[in-house]
Amino acid sequence: MVDSTGRTSRILRGAGLAGLGAATIAGLWALGVRFRDGLVVTDLTQHVPWGFWIALYIYFIGLSAGSFLLSTLVYVFGMRRLEAVGPLALLQAFVSLVLGLFLIWVDLGHPARFANVFLSWNPRSVLAWESVAYVLYAGILLSELLLVLQPALAAGESGGAWRRLRQRLLAPASWRAESGRWLRILGVIGIPVAVFVHGGTGAIFAVVKSRPTWYTGLFPIVFLVSALASGSGLLTFLTACVSRSWPAEERLGVVGRLAHLTVGLLAIDLLLLASEVLVVLYGGIPAHAAGHRAMLFGPFGWVFWVVQLGVGALAPIAIVAVRRARRSVGWLGAAGLLVVIGVLAVRLNIVIPAQIPPEFPALPDAYHHVRFERGYFPSANEWLVGLGTVALGVWAFLLARRALPFDLAERASLARRAPEEGGAIGGTHP
């Protein structure tokens, strides 16, 4: 039985790695075609200039900001029951940030000109301030990761001159002596930066006056809440995957707390969505309601009703509500994954339906060209680049987990909690 189970596990792992490799190769090929031929390989139009890659960009930036803000529960607010997932939250925050910035770079008509936002910085531009925030935010994430992993790295098997050099490179002595204090300082600084990073992304949409669906002060708040929900959902799923060596009760307790937190944030996100949609539809102003009607009842209304609402909201809530399911790490991890999928649908529904209604009714008839057609659906190249980007993110995550001692840092956190709870790690989750 053991041999059979192990063989099945190896087969599944091999199939997963093969699929990941195929997705990576397809994505790299599509990326090469995009840089060779330009944006002509996309199905973007004059009416829909922001498409699938922009939706993925705000999706990954949201995952990053939400994950980082969750890490501050441990490193700023001292929530020791979640300390073991602090390093994982920082890792997924950094990987998600890189993927989001990569996709917005790919979406640029002239990617080589990305530096112009810094060289010709405009203090009146939301995007200019957002770019500065990205640099500061990336520095905070890397610094916190260094501080969290440094003790485990310093305790590695290699010694002598190499170990001393590694300690000097990884963190100054002052940081090593007071790593907890520095983590708290960086976390406090990082909270407003992370809020600005994703709230600012929402503000980029909210200041587009020609799109009434976006032009609302609620948009930055919606972005932040859904970011927290998606970051918590991804952290729930990844914790369920990487915590197999943890004590059973501790594993269930941590994953359970994360799942409950995810569902709570999801409920707030649904409340904001219902408030916005119902008020706009009740108001009946055609220009304001057009984007929401396209989202609810347009050709891709199933993305809202089936993926966003059914798969991404009702299903995970039902899983956490059922007693037997919430006592299973596998089911709780699946609930987190469903929330992550649902928030992707949220991002697609934010970006695309709002651009489908023309700015004024006669505009689609003013020009007759393929790039002036109404409607939008991602091209094969857009899908493959998006798939390849996700695959590269998975590779980066797997390599980081293998090359860096995240497991040692997590086990050290679990060991520190044991004496605090009288030697009994675990307990029941909420």
C-alpha positions as CSV (number, residue, x, y, z in Angstrom):
1,M,0.0,0.0,0.0
2,V,2.8,2.4,0.9
3,D,4.7,1.6,-2.3
4,S,1.6,2.1,-4.4
5,T,0.8,5.4,-2.7
6,G,4.3,6.6,-3.2
7,R,4.4,5.6,-6.8
8,T,1.1,7.3,-7.4
9,S,2.4,10.5,-5.7
10,R,5.5,10.4,-7.9
11,I,3.4,10.0,-11.1
12,L,1.2,12.9,-10.2
13,R,4.2,15.1,-9.3
14,G,5.9,14.2,-12.6
15,A,2.7,14.9,-14.6
16,G,2.3,18.3,-12.8
17,L,5.9,19.3,-13.5
18,A,5.5,18.2,-17.1
19,G,2.4,20.3,-17.5
20,L,4.1,23.2,-15.8
21,G,7.0,22.8,-18.2
22,A,4.7,22.7,-21.3
23,A,2.9,25.9,-20.0
24,T,6.3,27.6,-19.6
25,I,7.5,26.8,-23.1
26,A,4.2,27.9,-24.6
27,G,4.3,31.1,-22.7
28,L,7.9,31.9,-23.6
29,W,7.1,31.2,-27.3
30,A,4.0,33.5,-27.2
31,L,6.1,36.2,-25.4
32,G,8.7,36.0,-28.2
33,V,5.9,36.5,-30.8
34,R,4.5,39.4,-28.9
35,F,7.9,41.2,-28.8
36,R,8.6,40.4,-32.4
37,D,5.2,41.5,-33.8
38,G,4.0,44.0,-31.2
39,L,0.5,44.4,-29.8
40,V,-1.0,43.4,-33.1
41,V,-1.0,39.8,-31.8
42,T,-3.6,40.9,-29.2
43,D,-7.3,41.5,-29.7
44,L,-7.2,44.9,-28.1
45,T,-9.2,47.6,-29.9
46,Q,-9.5,51.4,-29.8
47,H,-12.6,50.9,-27.5
48,V,-10.9,48.3,-25.3
49,P,-7.3,49.3,-24.9
50,W,-6.9,47.5,-21.5
51,G,-7.5,43.8,-21.7
52,F,-6.5,40.4,-20.2
53,W,-2.9,41.4,-19.3
54,I,-4.1,44.5,-17.4
55,A,-6.7,42.3,-15.5
56,L,-3.9,39.9,-14.6
57,Y,-1.7,42.8,-13.6
58,I,-4.1,44.2,-11.0
59,Y,-4.9,40.6,-9.9
60,F,-1.2,39.9,-9.0
61,I,-0.7,43.3,-7.5
62,G,-3.7,42.7,-5.3
63,L,-2.4,39.2,-4.3
64,S,0.9,40.9,-3.3
65,A,-0.6,43.7,-1.3
66,G,-3.1,41.4,0.4
67,S,-0.4,38.9,1.3
68,F,1.9,41.6,2.7
69,L,-0.9,43.1,4.8
70,L,-1.6,39.6,6.2
71,S,2.1,39.3,7.2
72,T,1.8,42.4,9.3
73,L,-0.7,40.6,11.5
74,V,2.3,38.6,12.7
75,Y,5.2,41.1,12.5
76,V,3.4,44.3,13.5
77,F,0.4,43.2,15.5
78,G,1.9,40.2,17.1
79,M,-0.6,37.5,16.1
80,R,1.6,34.6,17.1
81,R,-1.0,32.0,16.1
82,L,-0.2,32.8,12.5
83,E,3.5,33.3,12.9
84,A,4.4,30.1,11.0
85,V,2.9,31.5,7.8
86,G,4.6,34.8,8.0
87,P,7.6,33.9,5.7
88,L,5.2,32.2,3.2
89,A,3.0,35.4,3.1
90,L,6.1,37.5,2.3
91,L,7.3,35.1,-0.4
92,Q,3.9,35.0,-2.2
93,A,3.8,38.8,-1.9
94,F,7.1,39.2,-3.6
95,V,6.5,36.7,-6.4
96,S,3.1,38.2,-7.1
97,L,4.5,41.7,-7.3
98,V,7.1,40.6,-9.8
99,L,4.5,38.8,-11.9
100,G,2.2,41.9,-11.9
101,L,5.0,44.3,-12.9
102,F,6.1,41.9,-15.6
103,L,2.6,41.8,-17.1
104,I,2.2,45.6,-17.1
105,W,5.6,45.8,-18.8
106,V,4.6,43.3,-21.5
107,D,1.4,45.3,-22.1
108,L,3.3,48.5,-22.9
109,G,3.4,49.4,-26.6
110,H,7.1,50.2,-26.2
111,P,8.3,48.2,-23.2
112,A,11.8,49.7,-23.5
113,R,10.4,53.0,-22.5
114,F,9.2,52.0,-19.1
115,A,12.0,54.0,-17.5
116,N,10.4,57.2,-18.8
117,V,8.0,57.3,-15.9
118,F,11.0,58.0,-13.7
119,L,13.1,60.0,-16.1
120,S,10.2,62.3,-16.9
121,W,8.4,62.1,-13.6
122,N,5.1,64.0,-13.3
123,P,4.0,64.7,-9.8
124,R,0.4,65.2,-10.9
125,S,0.2,61.6,-12.3
126,V,-1.2,58.8,-10.1
127,L,0.8,56.3,-12.1
128,A,4.1,58.2,-11.4
129,W,3.5,58.1,-7.7
130,E,2.4,54.4,-8.1
131,S,5.7,53.6,-9.7
132,V,7.7,55.1,-6.9
133,A,5.6,53.1,-4.4
134,Y,6.4,49.9,-6.3
135,V,10.1,50.5,-5.9
136,L,9.8,51.2,-2.1
137,Y,7.4,48.3,-1.6
138,A,9.7,45.8,-3.4
139,G,12.6,47.0,-1.1
140,I,10.5,46.5,2.0
141,L,9.5,43.0,0.9
142,L,13.1,41.9,0.2
143,S,14.3,43.4,3.5
144,E,11.6,41.5,5.5
145,L,12.3,38.3,3.7
146,L,16.0,38.7,4.4
147,L,15.3,39.3,8.1
148,V,12.9,36.4,8.4
149,L,15.2,33.9,6.7
150,Q,18.5,35.1,8.1
151,P,18.5,33.0,11.3
152,A,17.7,29.8,9.4
153,L,20.4,30.6,6.7
154,A,23.0,31.4,9.4
155,A,22.2,28.0,11.0
156,G,22.9,26.1,7.9
157,E,25.4,23.3,7.6
158,S,28.1,25.2,5.8
159,G,30.6,27.0,8.1
160,G,33.9,28.8,8.2
161,A,34.6,31.8,6.0
162,W,31.7,31.2,3.7
163,R,29.2,31.2,6.6
164,R,30.7,34.5,8.0
165,L,30.5,36.1,4.5
166,R,27.0,34.9,4.0
167,Q,25.9,36.4,7.4
168,R,27.5,39.8,6.4
169,L,25.8,39.8,3.0
170,L,22.4,38.7,4.2
171,A,22.0,41.2,7.0
172,P,24.1,43.7,9.0
173,A,25.0,42.7,12.5
174,S,22.6,45.3,13.9
175,W,19.7,43.7,11.9
176,R,20.6,40.2,13.2
177,A,20.6,41.4,16.8
178,E,17.2,43.1,16.6
179,S,15.5,41.4,13.7
180,G,12.1,41.4,15.4
181,R,12.3,45.2,16.0
182,W,13.3,45.8,12.4
183,L,10.5,43.6,11.1
184,R,8.1,45.6,13.1
185,I,9.5,48.9,11.8
186,L,9.5,47.8,8.2
187,G,5.9,46.4,8.6
188,V,4.7,49.7,10.0
189,I,6.3,51.5,7.1
190,G,5.0,48.9,4.6
191,I,1.3,49.1,5.6
192,P,0.6,52.6,4.1
193,V,2.9,51.7,1.2
194,A,1.0,48.5,0.4
195,V,-2.3,50.3,0.8
196,F,-1.1,52.9,-1.6
197,V,0.3,50.3,-4.0
198,H,-3.1,48.6,-4.5
199,G,-5.4,51.4,-3.5
200,G,-3.4,53.5,-6.0
201,T,-4.0,50.9,-8.7
202,G,-7.7,51.3,-8.0
203,A,-7.3,55.1,-8.2
204,I,-5.8,54.7,-11.7
205,F,-9.1,53.3,-12.8
206,A,-11.2,55.6,-10.6
207,V,-9.8,58.8,-12.2
208,V,-10.8,57.7,-15.7
209,K,-13.7,60.1,-16.2
210,S,-14.8,58.7,-19.5
211,R,-15.7,55.4,-17.9
212,P,-18.5,56.0,-15.4
213,T,-18.4,52.5,-14.1
214,W,-14.9,53.1,-12.8
215,Y,-15.3,56.8,-11.8
216,T,-16.2,56.3,-8.2
217,G,-14.5,56.9,-4.9
218,L,-15.4,53.3,-3.8
219,F,-13.0,51.7,-6.3
220,P,-9.8,52.0,-4.3
221,I,-11.6,50.4,-1.3
222,V,-13.0,47.6,-3.4
223,F,-9.5,46.9,-4.7
224,L,-8.1,46.7,-1.2
225,V,-10.8,44.4,0.3
226,S,-10.6,42.0,-2.7
227,A,-6.8,42.1,-2.4
228,L,-7.0,41.0,1.2
229,A,-9.5,38.2,0.3
230,S,-7.4,36.9,-2.5
231,G,-4.1,37.1,-0.6
232,S,-5.7,35.3,2.4
233,G,-7.2,32.7,0.0
234,L,-3.8,32.0,-1.6
235,L,-2.1,31.8,1.7
236,T,-4.7,29.3,2.9
237,F,-4.2,27.1,-0.2
238,L,-0.4,27.3,-0.1
239,T,-0.2,26.7,3.7
240,A,-2.3,23.6,3.2
241,C,0.1,22.4,0.5
242,V,3.4,23.1,2.3
243,S,2.5,22.2,5.9
244,R,2.4,18.4,5.6
245,S,5.3,18.0,8.1
246,W,3.6,20.2,10.7
247,P,1.8,18.6,13.7
248,A,-1.7,17.7,12.6
249,E,-3.6,19.9,15.1
250,E,-1.3,22.9,14.5
251,R,-1.7,22.5,10.7
252,L,-5.5,22.3,11.0
253,G,-5.6,25.2,13.4
254,V,-3.5,27.6,11.2
255,V,-5.3,26.6,7.9
256,G,-8.6,26.9,9.6
257,R,-7.9,30.4,11.0
258,L,-6.8,31.5,7.5
259,A,-9.9,30.0,5.9
260,H,-12.2,31.8,8.3
261,L,-10.3,35.0,7.8
262,T,-10.7,34.6,4.0
263,V,-14.4,34.0,4.2
264,G,-14.8,37.1,6.5
265,L,-13.0,39.3,4.0
266,L,-14.9,37.7,1.2
267,A,-18.2,38.6,2.9
268,I,-17.1,42.3,3.1
269,D,-16.1,42.2,-0.6
270,L,-19.6,40.9,-1.5
271,L,-21.2,43.6,0.6
272,L,-19.3,46.3,-1.2
273,L,-20.2,44.7,-4.6
274,A,-23.9,44.4,-3.8
275,S,-24.0,48.0,-2.5
276,E,-22.3,49.4,-5.7
277,V,-24.3,47.3,-8.2
278,L,-27.7,47.8,-6.6
279,V,-27.3,51.5,-6.1
280,V,-26.2,52.0,-9.7
281,L,-28.9,49.9,-11.2
282,Y,-31.6,51.5,-9.1
283,G,-30.4,54.9,-10.1
284,G,-30.9,53.9,-13.7
285,I,-28.5,56.5,-15.2
286,P,-27.7,54.8,-18.6
287,A,-24.0,55.7,-18.8
288,H,-23.4,54.6,-15.2
289,A,-25.4,51.4,-15.4
290,A,-24.1,50.2,-18.8
291,G,-20.9,48.7,-17.5
292,H,-22.7,46.8,-14.7
293,R,-25.3,45.5,-17.1
294,A,-22.6,44.3,-19.4
295,M,-21.0,42.5,-16.5
296,L,-24.3,40.9,-15.3
297,F,-26.1,40.2,-18.5
298,G,-23.6,40.6,-21.3
299,P,-22.1,37.8,-23.4
300,F,-19.8,36.8,-20.6
301,G,-22.3,37.2,-17.7
302,W,-21.4,33.6,-16.8
303,V,-18.0,34.8,-15.6
304,F,-19.8,36.8,-12.9
305,W,-22.6,34.4,-12.0
306,V,-20.7,31.1,-12.3
307,V,-17.1,31.9,-11.6
308,Q,-17.1,35.0,-9.4
309,L,-20.3,34.4,-7.5
310,G,-20.7,30.6,-7.6
311,V,-17.2,29.2,-7.6
312,G,-15.4,32.1,-6.0
313,A,-17.9,33.0,-3.2
314,L,-20.7,30.7,-2.5
315,A,-18.7,27.4,-2.8
316,P,-15.9,28.5,-0.3
317,I,-18.4,29.9,2.1
318,A,-20.3,26.6,2.0
319,I,-17.1,24.6,2.6
320,V,-16.2,26.6,5.7
321,A,-19.8,26.4,6.9
322,V,-20.0,22.6,6.8
323,R,-18.5,21.1,10.0
324,R,-16.9,18.0,8.4
325,A,-15.3,20.1,5.6
326,R,-13.9,22.7,8.0
327,R,-12.2,19.9,9.9
328,S,-10.3,18.9,6.8
329,V,-7.1,20.7,5.7
330,G,-7.7,19.5,2.1
331,W,-11.2,21.0,1.9
332,L,-10.1,24.3,3.6
333,G,-7.1,24.6,1.2
334,A,-9.6,24.0,-1.7
335,A,-11.8,26.8,-0.4
336,G,-8.8,29.1,-0.4
337,L,-8.0,28.2,-4.0
338,L,-11.6,28.8,-5.1
339,V,-11.5,32.3,-3.6
340,V,-8.3,32.9,-5.6
341,I,-10.0,31.8,-8.8
342,G,-13.1,33.9,-8.0
343,V,-11.0,37.1,-7.5
344,L,-9.5,36.6,-10.9
345,A,-13.0,36.7,-12.3
346,V,-13.5,39.9,-10.2
347,R,-10.5,41.5,-11.9
348,L,-11.7,40.5,-15.3
349,N,-15.2,41.9,-14.6
350,I,-13.6,45.2,-13.3
351,V,-11.5,45.8,-16.4
352,I,-13.4,44.5,-19.4
353,P,-17.2,45.1,-19.2
354,A,-16.7,48.7,-18.3
355,Q,-15.0,49.3,-21.6
356,I,-17.6,47.6,-23.8
357,P,-20.2,50.4,-23.8
358,P,-19.0,53.2,-26.2
359,E,-18.4,56.6,-24.8
360,F,-21.2,57.9,-27.0
361,P,-23.7,55.8,-29.1
362,A,-22.5,56.9,-32.5
363,L,-18.8,56.2,-31.9
364,P,-18.8,52.5,-33.2
365,D,-20.3,53.7,-36.5
366,A,-17.8,56.5,-37.0
367,Y,-15.0,54.2,-38.1
368,H,-15.0,50.8,-39.9
369,H,-11.9,48.8,-39.0
370,V,-11.1,45.7,-37.1
371,R,-9.5,47.8,-34.4
372,F,-12.7,49.8,-33.9
373,E,-15.0,46.8,-33.5
374,R,-17.1,46.5,-30.3
375,G,-16.5,43.7,-27.9
376,Y,-13.4,42.0,-26.8
377,F,-12.1,38.5,-26.1
378,P,-8.4,37.7,-25.4
379,S,-6.4,36.3,-28.3
380,A,-4.5,33.0,-28.2
381,N,-1.3,35.0,-27.6
382,E,-2.8,36.8,-24.6
383,W,-3.9,33.6,-23.1
384,L,-0.5,31.9,-23.6
385,V,1.5,34.8,-22.2
386,G,-0.8,34.9,-19.2
387,L,-0.5,31.1,-18.7
388,G,3.3,31.2,-19.1
389,T,3.6,34.1,-16.6
390,V,1.6,32.0,-14.0
391,A,3.9,29.0,-14.8
392,L,7.0,31.2,-14.3
393,G,5.6,32.3,-11.0
394,V,5.0,28.7,-9.8
395,W,8.6,27.9,-10.8
396,A,9.9,30.9,-8.9
397,F,7.9,29.8,-5.8
398,L,9.1,26.2,-6.0
399,L,12.7,27.2,-6.5
400,A,12.6,29.7,-3.6
401,R,11.1,27.0,-1.3
402,R,13.8,24.6,-2.4
403,A,16.8,27.0,-2.3
404,L,16.0,29.0,0.8
405,P,15.2,27.6,4.3
406,F,11.5,28.5,4.5
407,D,10.7,25.2,6.1
408,L,13.3,25.8,8.8
409,A,11.9,29.3,9.5
410,E,8.3,27.8,9.8
411,R,9.4,25.0,12.1
412,A,11.2,27.5,14.3
413,S,8.0,29.6,14.6
414,L,6.1,26.4,15.6
415,A,8.8,25.6,18.2
416,R,8.6,29.1,19.7
417,R,4.9,28.7,20.1
418,A,5.1,25.4,22.0
419,P,6.4,26.9,25.3
420,E,3.9,29.8,25.1
421,E,1.0,27.3,25.1
422,G,2.3,25.1,27.9
423,G,3.8,22.6,25.5
424,A,0.6,21.9,23.7
425,I,0.9,23.2,20.1
426,G,-2.4,23.5,18.3
427,G,-5.8,23.7,19.8
428,T,-9.0,24.3,18.0
429,H,-9.4,27.1,15.4
430,P,-12.3,29.6,15.5
